Amino acid sequence: MWMNDQWNALLDLLYPRWCAGCGAWDEDLCASCGAEFSGWEDVSEHLPYVGVAGEERAEFPVFALASYTGPAASAVVAWKNMADRRMDRAFAEVIGAHPPPELAATLVVPAPSAPKRARQGRFVAGVIAQAVAEMYGAEVGIVLRRQRAGGLPGGLGRAGSRLERLGGTVADAVGRMGRQRANLQARGKKARGITALPVGLEGADVIVVDDVVTTGATLAGASRAVKSRGGTVRGAFVLAAAKDPREFRVRGHTEPFRAV
């Protein structure tokens, strides 16, 4: 223990640390920035791809600890771009500090990540999955992968086609937004590329986790991949949620734009 403390002190001297959220000296994630992750809030109604087509309800709840703005966004971005065990622990503690909503859960599945990120120790969804699994006494399963651009992934079938149609519906509804329209289409196509490994998930109650959610496309793709192996997604957890992409500004006012 003494040697570890001395070694960590030496590393801090050689490589000074700053808070990932605000830059405060000698902090991994200061108390003020940690407080930005204030509690689990269901944000599913703001995610066009998680909604059930034609209905004003979500397929499953999506819980976020913070809004993807300010220090919270800075902290998440910094963490995603570094391989740092201390930051892993800091965010695991942030997650564990908030009592989880009541959900049935036997398996926690992280959203797929590029193999390179995992090799470099930057698989943050895996850290989040472990922290969430500990809250529920569940197992972690690395069962999802992202297929490269090409044909429709095996196992998604009609669900994949539905996602593509939904992408068109959402994008058409916000056509005046230009860049946002293209972004929604791209995210819908990206969701089609998520597949499950050939494992049996029959009867499994699954929670999907990711770092940030914007449209819900990745979570929707993950849900359909889990279903293709017999499992059911009961909910999803993310660190932060971006603002509803269907909102746009008109003469200084923010207007909601419902697309699904």
Backbone bond lengths (Angstrom), bond angles and torsions (degrees), N, CA, C in turn:
res aa  C-N    CA-C-N  psi(-1)  N-CA   C-N-CA  omega(-1)  CA-C   N-CA-C  phi
1 M - - - 1.463 - - 1.528 110.74 -
2 W 1.368 116.61 -45.24 1.460 120.21 -179.21 1.514 110.48 -61.57
3 M 1.357 116.58 -42.85 1.458 120.55 179.92 1.527 111.14 -63.80
4 N 1.334 116.82 -39.40 1.459 120.10 178.46 1.520 111.11 -63.33
5 D 1.340 115.87 -42.50 1.465 119.59 179.02 1.522 110.91 -62.71
6 Q 1.335 116.39 -42.49 1.456 119.98 179.84 1.525 111.01 -65.82
7 W 1.316 115.68 -40.70 1.465 119.83 -179.78 1.528 110.68 -64.93
8 N 1.328 117.20 -43.59 1.462 120.71 178.35 1.523 111.27 -63.88
9 A 1.338 116.39 -37.64 1.465 119.96 178.15 1.522 110.52 -64.45
10 L 1.341 116.63 -39.81 1.458 120.58 178.49 1.523 110.91 -65.27
11 L 1.333 116.41 -42.71 1.465 119.92 178.70 1.521 111.22 -63.13
12 D 1.333 116.93 -39.41 1.463 119.89 178.52 1.522 111.11 -64.41
13 L 1.339 116.38 -33.01 1.458 120.61 178.67 1.522 110.82 -71.09
14 L 1.338 115.62 -43.17 1.466 120.42 -178.64 1.524 111.98 -75.20
15 Y 1.323 115.52 -36.38 1.466 120.67 -177.74 1.531 108.70 -127.55
16 P 1.322 117.23 84.06 1.471 120.74 -177.05 1.528 111.34 -56.39
17 R 1.338 115.58 149.81 1.450 120.77 -177.27 1.521 110.58 -113.32
18 W 1.322 114.72 147.21 1.453 121.90 175.27 1.515 108.57 -130.85
19 C 1.320 116.25 150.35 1.457 120.46 178.01 1.524 109.75 -57.89
20 A 1.332 116.16 133.00 1.464 120.77 -178.66 1.520 112.36 -66.07
21 G 1.337 117.08 -21.12 1.453 119.72 -177.91 1.508 115.13 -92.18
22 C 1.345 116.82 -43.67 1.470 119.84 -173.56 1.517 114.05 -124.91
23 G 1.332 117.46 -9.34 1.456 120.24 179.53 1.511 114.30 87.56
24 A 1.336 118.37 9.32 1.464 120.59 178.95 1.527 110.47 -59.66
25 W 1.321 116.12 139.81 1.466 122.80 -174.78 1.526 111.90 -66.52
26 D 1.329 115.10 140.84 1.462 123.45 171.79 1.530 112.91 60.62
27 E 1.310 116.22 39.20 1.466 121.56 177.33 1.529 108.97 -135.64
28 D 1.326 116.62 146.86 1.461 120.23 169.65 1.524 109.32 -85.74
29 L 1.319 115.16 -53.07 1.457 123.14 174.37 1.523 105.56 -145.17
30 C 1.329 116.30 105.50 1.465 119.98 -173.42 1.528 110.72 -66.59
31 A 1.319 116.03 165.32 1.464 121.34 -177.15 1.521 111.73 -60.21
32 S 1.330 115.98 -38.80 1.457 119.58 -178.81 1.524 111.39 -65.08
33 C 1.324 116.70 -44.75 1.468 120.09 -179.90 1.522 110.79 -71.93
34 G 1.327 116.51 -35.71 1.458 119.36 176.46 1.513 111.81 -61.65
35 A 1.345 116.01 -32.46 1.463 120.67 -179.67 1.526 112.34 -70.09
36 E 1.343 117.27 -15.50 1.466 120.34 175.73 1.530 110.53 -63.02
37 F 1.334 116.19 -28.34 1.464 121.68 178.20 1.531 106.75 -90.91
38 S 1.332 114.93 80.54 1.462 120.60 -161.38 1.520 115.58 -92.15
39 G 1.300 119.52 -13.79 1.463 120.29 -178.97 1.513 111.27 158.52
40 W 1.329 116.21 159.11 1.461 121.15 -176.68 1.523 111.50 -74.30
41 E 1.312 116.50 123.64 1.466 122.52 177.62 1.523 108.82 -126.44
42 D 1.327 115.98 134.06 1.464 120.60 178.80 1.529 109.21 -75.82
43 V 1.332 116.45 116.36 1.465 121.67 -177.33 1.520 111.54 -111.97
44 S 1.328 117.56 13.46 1.464 120.59 -172.34 1.525 113.32 -60.18
45 E 1.336 117.74 -30.69 1.463 119.26 -177.92 1.523 112.28 -67.94
46 H 1.322 117.33 -14.16 1.461 120.99 179.31 1.529 112.66 -96.02
47 L 1.333 117.24 5.41 1.464 121.30 -173.97 1.525 109.85 -113.98
48 P 1.328 118.00 103.98 1.470 120.17 -174.06 1.515 114.89 -59.51
49 Y 1.326 118.38 -32.42 1.462 119.22 -175.98 1.527 113.48 -83.82
50 V 1.310 117.76 -11.87 1.462 120.51 177.99 1.523 110.43 -90.97
51 G 1.320 117.50 -15.70 1.451 120.80 179.23 1.514 112.27 -69.27
52 V 1.329 115.96 150.92 1.459 121.29 174.51 1.519 107.71 -81.20
53 A 1.329 116.78 125.74 1.462 121.45 -174.60 1.528 111.26 -53.49
54 G 1.340 115.50 127.70 1.450 120.84 177.03 1.514 114.89 82.19
55 E 1.324 117.82 0.06 1.457 120.82 -178.31 1.525 110.13 -129.67
56 E 1.332 115.37 151.07 1.453 121.00 179.60 1.529 110.42 -90.34
57 R 1.302 117.41 54.24 1.461 120.79 177.58 1.518 109.09 -149.90
58 A 1.313 115.21 159.04 1.459 120.92 -179.07 1.521 110.19 -94.59
59 E 1.313 115.36 153.19 1.462 120.52 177.75 1.521 110.95 -68.94
60 F 1.344 116.46 -33.74 1.462 121.90 176.53 1.524 107.83 -157.35
61 P 1.336 118.49 155.96 1.465 120.20 179.79 1.524 111.51 -71.91
62 V 1.313 115.36 147.65 1.466 121.85 176.42 1.522 107.17 -126.08
63 F 1.321 116.11 117.60 1.461 120.94 -175.34 1.525 111.10 -104.83
64 A 1.330 115.69 131.44 1.464 122.16 178.53 1.522 109.40 -121.95
65 L 1.334 115.54 148.83 1.463 120.55 178.26 1.521 112.61 -89.42
66 A 1.340 117.37 -21.08 1.464 120.07 -174.54 1.518 110.07 -156.09
67 S 1.328 114.98 165.28 1.460 121.01 169.86 1.523 108.32 -85.00
68 Y 1.310 115.56 145.09 1.459 120.28 -176.65 1.529 109.49 -82.33
69 T 1.319 114.85 68.35 1.458 121.99 179.33 1.525 108.51 -144.87
70 G 1.324 116.27 164.59 1.455 122.14 172.44 1.510 115.24 52.72
71 P 1.342 116.58 -141.98 1.467 120.94 -177.08 1.525 113.61 -60.07
72 A 1.338 117.10 -33.13 1.469 119.26 179.74 1.520 110.42 -63.14
73 A 1.330 116.61 -45.28 1.464 120.11 178.98 1.521 110.74 -64.73
74 S 1.325 116.98 -42.59 1.468 120.69 179.84 1.520 110.92 -60.93
75 A 1.330 116.36 -41.30 1.463 120.62 -178.84 1.521 111.40 -65.88
76 V 1.328 116.85 -43.20 1.468 120.34 -179.53 1.522 110.51 -65.28
77 V 1.324 117.05 -44.45 1.468 120.61 179.75 1.523 110.67 -61.62
78 A 1.330 116.24 -44.28 1.467 119.82 179.88 1.524 110.84 -61.57
79 W 1.323 116.24 -43.51 1.468 120.12 -179.73 1.526 111.65 -63.34
80 K 1.336 116.42 -41.39 1.462 120.28 -178.63 1.519 112.25 -63.08
81 N 1.316 116.45 -24.99 1.459 119.72 -173.55 1.519 113.57 -105.66
82 M 1.327 116.65 18.84 1.459 119.68 176.37 1.523 109.69 -140.29
83 A 1.317 115.95 151.41 1.464 121.38 172.22 1.519 106.37 -101.96
84 D 1.321 116.88 97.34 1.463 121.48 -170.73 1.521 109.48 -141.30
85 R 1.320 117.07 109.53 1.455 120.99 -178.65 1.524 112.02 -63.10
86 R 1.331 117.10 -32.80 1.461 119.26 -179.61 1.525 110.79 -68.00
87 M 1.328 116.47 -36.96 1.459 119.03 175.40 1.523 110.60 -69.28
88 D 1.327 116.80 -36.30 1.470 119.90 174.94 1.525 109.93 -56.49
89 R 1.332 116.14 -47.09 1.461 120.47 -179.23 1.528 111.40 -66.14
90 A 1.340 116.11 -39.20 1.466 119.75 -178.86 1.524 111.01 -61.02
91 F 1.328 116.64 -45.06 1.462 118.89 -179.37 1.524 111.82 -74.05
92 A 1.323 117.57 -32.57 1.466 119.69 175.36 1.525 110.04 -62.08
93 E 1.331 116.90 -38.42 1.464 120.92 178.25 1.528 111.19 -68.59
94 V 1.333 116.62 -38.24 1.466 120.34 177.41 1.523 110.02 -60.81
95 I 1.324 116.46 -44.95 1.468 120.73 -179.78 1.526 110.77 -64.46
96 G 1.324 116.28 -46.37 1.457 120.58 -177.07 1.510 114.49 -69.22
97 A 1.334 117.15 -14.84 1.465 120.58 -177.64 1.522 113.09 -77.29
98 H 1.332 117.37 -11.38 1.463 120.43 -175.64 1.528 110.40 -115.77
99 P 1.328 117.83 122.27 1.468 120.88 179.81 1.524 110.43 -56.45
100 P 1.322 117.12 134.17 1.467 119.72 -176.75 1.522 112.12 -80.19
101 P 1.322 117.88 154.64 1.469 120.84 173.30 1.528 109.80 -64.48
102 E 1.322 116.01 158.62 1.461 119.88 179.22 1.527 109.58 -76.86
103 L 1.315 115.46 113.70 1.462 121.86 177.92 1.518 108.99 -141.07
104 A 1.327 116.10 148.21 1.460 119.96 171.33 1.526 107.39 -76.80
105 A 1.318 116.83 127.87 1.464 119.28 -177.69 1.519 110.79 -151.22
106 T 1.318 115.97 122.60 1.465 121.13 172.78 1.518 111.30 -114.79
107 L 1.343 116.29 -18.87 1.460 120.56 -177.28 1.520 109.67 -144.20
108 V 1.327 116.78 133.19 1.463 122.23 175.89 1.522 107.79 -111.31
109 V 1.327 115.48 124.79 1.460 121.59 -172.96 1.527 109.97 -118.66
110 P 1.329 118.50 120.67 1.467 119.92 175.73 1.515 111.50 -76.38
111 A 1.324 116.32 147.68 1.458 120.68 173.90 1.524 108.79 -60.50
112 P 1.317 117.44 148.58 1.467 119.63 -177.14 1.518 112.01 -65.93
113 S 1.308 115.01 147.82 1.461 121.67 179.96 1.521 108.77 -131.53
114 A 1.309 116.48 160.61 1.461 120.19 177.31 1.528 109.58 -64.11
115 P 1.332 118.35 136.04 1.472 120.84 179.63 1.525 112.89 -52.74
116 K 1.328 116.38 -33.30 1.461 120.24 -179.18 1.521 111.09 -62.03
117 R 1.338 117.39 -39.40 1.465 120.53 179.93 1.521 110.46 -63.48
118 A 1.337 116.50 -40.79 1.465 119.69 179.39 1.519 110.85 -64.93
119 R 1.332 116.57 -41.96 1.469 120.09 179.91 1.516 111.26 -63.61
120 Q 1.330 116.51 -32.32 1.462 120.99 -178.59 1.527 112.45 -87.32
121 G 1.322 117.20 4.07 1.462 119.88 -179.99 1.507 113.84 75.47
122 R 1.337 117.65 25.07 1.467 121.39 -177.67 1.531 111.70 -116.04
123 F 1.315 116.62 29.87 1.463 121.81 178.88 1.527 108.48 -86.07
124 V 1.333 115.83 73.94 1.463 120.02 -172.68 1.527 112.00 -65.71
125 A 1.334 117.85 -31.28 1.463 119.66 178.33 1.524 110.75 -62.03
126 G 1.330 116.41 -31.21 1.460 119.93 177.26 1.520 112.00 -66.95
127 V 1.332 116.56 -39.10 1.470 120.86 177.29 1.529 109.96 -65.42
128 I 1.328 116.19 -43.44 1.465 120.57 178.49 1.527 110.07 -61.83
129 A 1.334 116.26 -42.62 1.467 120.69 -179.74 1.521 111.40 -60.13
130 Q 1.331 116.72 -42.64 1.459 120.05 -179.51 1.525 110.88 -64.23
131 A 1.338 116.66 -41.48 1.466 120.46 -179.78 1.526 111.20 -65.90
132 V 1.334 117.09 -41.51 1.464 120.81 179.21 1.527 110.25 -68.31
133 A 1.330 116.81 -40.49 1.469 120.67 179.29 1.523 111.00 -60.50
134 E 1.317 117.16 -38.36 1.464 120.44 179.05 1.526 111.17 -65.19
135 M 1.337 116.92 -33.20 1.465 119.65 178.46 1.521 111.39 -65.91
136 Y 1.325 116.53 -34.00 1.460 121.22 -175.46 1.526 113.46 -102.02
137 G 1.315 117.55 -2.95 1.454 119.31 -175.76 1.511 111.62 64.69
138 A 1.334 116.68 34.48 1.461 122.70 -176.98 1.525 110.52 -107.02
139 E 1.323 115.24 174.29 1.456 121.61 176.61 1.525 109.62 -96.67
140 V 1.330 116.16 158.56 1.457 122.11 173.79 1.520 108.36 -102.55
141 G 1.322 116.31 133.17 1.460 120.46 178.66 1.520 111.12 -126.46
142 I 1.322 117.43 119.26 1.472 121.51 175.79 1.522 106.28 -89.19
143 V 1.312 117.11 86.06 1.464 120.67 -171.37 1.526 113.60 -120.09
144 L 1.323 117.90 -1.35 1.458 120.63 -178.05 1.519 111.37 -108.91
145 R 1.303 115.32 148.90 1.461 120.94 175.37 1.521 107.98 -141.43
146 R 1.318 115.16 159.78 1.459 120.28 179.01 1.523 108.74 -109.29
147 Q 1.313 115.79 120.12 1.457 120.98 -179.75 1.514 109.88 -80.81
148 R 1.313 115.49 142.31 1.461 119.70 177.95 1.519 110.02 -66.61
149 A 1.327 114.58 162.52 1.463 120.01 -178.69 1.516 110.32 -53.53
150 G 1.324 115.31 139.98 1.458 119.80 -179.17 1.503 108.67 164.94
151 G 1.320 116.79 -141.55 1.448 121.17 -178.90 1.507 111.54 -76.59
152 L 1.309 114.64 176.22 1.457 121.20 178.69 1.504 109.70 -64.03
153 P 1.341 119.36 127.98 1.451 121.46 -178.07 1.522 111.86 -60.70
154 G 1.312 115.96 142.01 1.449 120.51 176.19 1.515 110.02 -63.42
155 G 1.334 116.18 140.38 1.458 119.38 176.74 1.515 113.55 99.35
156 L 1.352 117.77 -18.28 1.460 118.83 179.84 1.528 111.42 -94.57
157 G 1.327 117.40 -36.55 1.458 122.22 173.88 1.510 113.28 49.40
158 R 1.349 115.77 -125.19 1.458 120.98 -176.81 1.515 112.19 -61.86
159 A 1.338 116.08 -31.57 1.471 119.01 179.58 1.517 110.10 -61.76
160 G 1.345 116.57 -40.78 1.453 119.87 178.43 1.514 111.18 -64.23
161 S 1.347 116.44 -41.55 1.455 119.87 178.55 1.521 110.64 -63.90
162 R 1.348 116.33 -38.57 1.462 120.07 178.43 1.517 110.81 -62.14
163 L 1.346 116.36 -40.05 1.460 119.40 178.40 1.515 110.66 -62.00
164 E 1.344 115.83 -39.64 1.456 118.94 -179.86 1.523 110.01 -65.20
165 R 1.335 116.85 -43.39 1.464 119.77 178.68 1.521 110.86 -63.98
166 L 1.348 115.64 -40.75 1.458 119.84 178.48 1.516 110.35 -62.42
167 G 1.336 116.37 -38.78 1.456 119.93 177.69 1.512 110.75 -59.05
168 G 1.358 116.22 -41.29 1.450 119.91 178.38 1.512 111.50 -66.07
169 T 1.338 116.86 -41.26 1.465 121.15 -179.91 1.517 111.25 -62.43
170 V 1.332 115.85 -48.14 1.459 120.40 -179.88 1.520 110.33 -62.23
171 A 1.328 115.75 -46.40 1.457 119.49 -176.07 1.521 111.55 -65.37
172 D 1.359 117.62 -39.28 1.458 120.62 178.67 1.521 111.08 -63.71
173 A 1.341 115.30 -38.05 1.459 119.95 -177.64 1.515 111.96 -65.00
174 V 1.310 117.50 -28.86 1.463 120.19 -178.57 1.524 110.30 -114.40
175 G 1.334 115.20 33.13 1.454 119.98 -175.98 1.510 114.28 -56.35
176 R 1.328 116.84 -29.89 1.463 119.82 -178.99 1.510 112.91 -70.71
177 M 1.298 116.43 -7.46 1.460 119.43 -176.55 1.523 112.59 -88.84
178 G 1.335 117.77 -4.46 1.459 119.90 173.41 1.509 114.62 60.38
179 R 1.292 116.09 -97.32 1.454 121.43 -176.61 1.521 111.70 -61.86
180 Q 1.341 117.22 -38.91 1.461 120.30 178.43 1.519 111.14 -63.67
181 R 1.321 116.90 -34.06 1.464 121.07 179.14 1.521 110.32 -61.43
182 A 1.316 116.06 -48.90 1.460 119.92 179.35 1.524 111.21 -62.95
183 N 1.319 115.57 -36.59 1.462 119.66 -179.68 1.529 111.31 -65.15
184 L 1.324 117.27 -42.57 1.457 120.59 178.45 1.524 111.34 -63.63
185 Q 1.336 116.78 -40.91 1.458 119.94 178.00 1.522 110.66 -62.48
186 A 1.318 115.95 -44.55 1.464 120.06 -178.41 1.518 111.17 -63.21
187 R 1.335 116.61 -40.70 1.463 119.61 -179.94 1.527 111.13 -67.24
188 G 1.329 116.92 -36.14 1.456 119.50 177.41 1.515 111.77 -63.71
189 K 1.330 116.57 -40.98 1.461 120.35 178.23 1.523 110.80 -67.71
190 K 1.331 116.25 -36.14 1.463 119.84 179.79 1.523 110.79 -63.07
191 A 1.326 116.32 -35.64 1.461 119.90 -179.76 1.514 111.53 -63.40
192 R 1.332 116.93 -29.78 1.459 120.42 -179.82 1.524 111.58 -67.59
193 G 1.327 117.41 -20.79 1.456 120.57 -176.40 1.511 114.97 -85.98
194 I 1.322 118.35 4.05 1.467 120.96 -179.54 1.524 109.42 -92.70
195 T 1.313 116.49 124.13 1.458 121.81 178.92 1.525 109.82 -128.46
196 A 1.320 115.15 164.24 1.463 120.95 177.97 1.518 109.85 -103.54
197 L 1.308 116.07 145.06 1.455 120.97 174.58 1.533 108.99 -64.78
198 P 1.325 117.57 159.12 1.471 120.22 -178.18 1.526 112.42 -72.62
199 V 1.314 115.42 70.52 1.468 121.49 178.81 1.524 108.52 -123.57
200 G 1.317 116.87 154.21 1.451 120.82 178.76 1.515 111.74 -86.34
201 L 1.319 116.69 120.61 1.466 121.62 178.27 1.524 110.87 -116.22
202 E 1.320 117.27 17.78 1.459 120.81 -176.91 1.529 111.12 -55.32
203 G 1.336 115.05 125.34 1.454 120.75 177.15 1.511 115.28 78.46
204 A 1.323 117.94 0.07 1.465 120.55 -178.00 1.527 111.09 -76.83
205 D 1.329 116.07 134.02 1.465 122.26 172.05 1.522 106.86 -93.88
206 V 1.316 116.17 113.02 1.461 121.69 -168.01 1.524 111.62 -111.57
207 I 1.319 115.48 140.56 1.458 122.99 168.18 1.522 107.25 -113.44
208 V 1.321 116.48 130.49 1.461 122.14 177.42 1.521 108.50 -101.85
209 V 1.325 117.45 140.29 1.463 120.59 179.13 1.524 110.68 -129.13
210 D 1.320 114.99 152.08 1.462 122.28 175.39 1.521 107.38 -152.46
211 D 1.323 116.64 173.12 1.460 118.92 -179.35 1.525 112.51 -81.10
212 V 1.333 117.16 -48.53 1.461 121.90 -177.08 1.525 108.81 -134.77
213 V 1.325 116.55 145.64 1.459 120.68 174.47 1.519 108.80 -122.36
214 T 1.338 115.94 137.90 1.461 121.48 178.20 1.524 110.90 -118.07
215 T 1.324 116.67 -62.74 1.466 121.41 179.15 1.521 112.60 -107.48
216 G 1.326 116.93 -16.00 1.458 120.71 -175.31 1.511 113.27 87.94
217 A 1.339 117.78 5.04 1.466 120.57 -177.06 1.525 111.93 -61.64
218 T 1.324 117.05 -44.91 1.468 119.83 -179.94 1.523 110.89 -63.72
219 L 1.324 117.38 -42.66 1.463 120.59 179.90 1.523 110.90 -65.47
220 A 1.336 116.72 -39.17 1.462 120.07 178.35 1.523 110.71 -65.30
221 G 1.330 116.38 -42.85 1.459 119.86 177.67 1.515 111.69 -62.93
222 A 1.334 116.28 -39.48 1.464 120.65 178.16 1.526 110.44 -64.29
223 S 1.328 116.98 -41.32 1.459 120.90 179.79 1.518 111.08 -61.25
224 R 1.309 117.12 -43.40 1.456 120.29 -179.05 1.525 111.76 -68.70
225 A 1.319 115.90 -34.53 1.463 119.22 176.06 1.526 110.91 -66.42
226 V 1.334 116.54 -41.40 1.469 120.68 177.55 1.528 110.23 -62.74
227 K 1.333 116.51 -42.87 1.464 120.39 178.83 1.521 111.49 -61.06
228 S 1.331 116.38 -34.98 1.465 119.49 -178.42 1.520 111.96 -64.18
229 R 1.339 117.49 -17.94 1.470 121.86 178.12 1.529 112.06 -107.77
230 G 1.330 116.13 9.17 1.455 119.15 174.06 1.510 116.23 98.15
231 G 1.330 118.14 -0.95 1.456 121.00 -179.77 1.518 112.42 -92.50
232 T 1.324 116.30 171.29 1.461 122.17 178.64 1.520 109.33 -131.89
233 V 1.323 116.57 126.59 1.463 120.67 176.62 1.522 108.49 -81.09
234 R 1.319 116.07 120.25 1.459 122.02 -179.47 1.519 112.76 -93.59
235 G 1.327 116.91 -16.43 1.451 120.57 -179.07 1.511 110.04 176.45
236 A 1.319 115.47 172.09 1.462 121.01 178.87 1.522 109.19 -139.21
237 F 1.336 115.24 151.77 1.459 121.74 179.10 1.523 109.29 -129.10
238 V 1.325 115.82 137.76 1.463 122.03 174.82 1.523 108.25 -137.20
239 L 1.316 115.61 159.13 1.457 118.78 175.39 1.519 111.20 -71.27
240 A 1.342 116.27 -43.58 1.459 119.36 -174.35 1.518 110.93 -144.71
241 A 1.333 115.16 151.18 1.459 121.84 179.52 1.518 109.60 -120.34
242 A 1.332 115.64 129.87 1.458 120.83 175.53 1.527 109.28 -75.05
243 K 1.317 116.46 165.64 1.463 119.34 179.75 1.526 109.68 -65.76
244 D 1.315 115.49 157.68 1.458 121.55 -179.72 1.530 109.28 -56.89
245 P 1.341 118.35 120.74 1.467 120.03 -177.69 1.518 113.15 -68.80
246 R 1.334 117.66 -10.28 1.465 120.22 179.39 1.517 112.26 -86.96
247 E 1.325 117.49 1.24 1.455 121.06 176.66 1.521 109.41 -90.38
248 F 1.295 116.41 139.43 1.453 120.37 176.32 1.518 109.39 -143.50
249 R 1.317 114.98 159.90 1.462 120.01 -174.93 1.529 110.80 -97.84
250 V 1.332 115.41 132.45 1.452 121.62 176.39 1.519 107.91 -128.16
251 R 1.325 116.41 112.22 1.464 121.45 179.52 1.522 111.68 52.11
252 G 1.308 115.18 44.83 1.450 119.73 174.41 1.507 115.27 85.91
253 H 1.338 117.86 -1.52 1.460 120.60 -179.18 1.520 109.60 -111.85
254 T 1.315 115.77 141.88 1.455 120.54 176.26 1.519 109.31 -90.74
255 E 1.318 116.83 121.08 1.452 121.57 -178.11 1.523 110.33 -113.59
256 P 1.335 117.36 131.87 1.468 119.16 175.26 1.518 109.69 -72.97
257 F 1.312 117.40 142.06 1.459 121.37 179.10 1.514 107.41 -126.77
258 R 1.326 117.47 102.24 1.458 121.13 -177.52 1.526 109.29 -82.70
259 A 1.330 114.99 125.73 1.454 119.52 -177.12 1.514 112.80 -113.71
260 V 1.323 117.68 -18.60 1.468 119.92 -179.22 1.524 109.08 -131.85
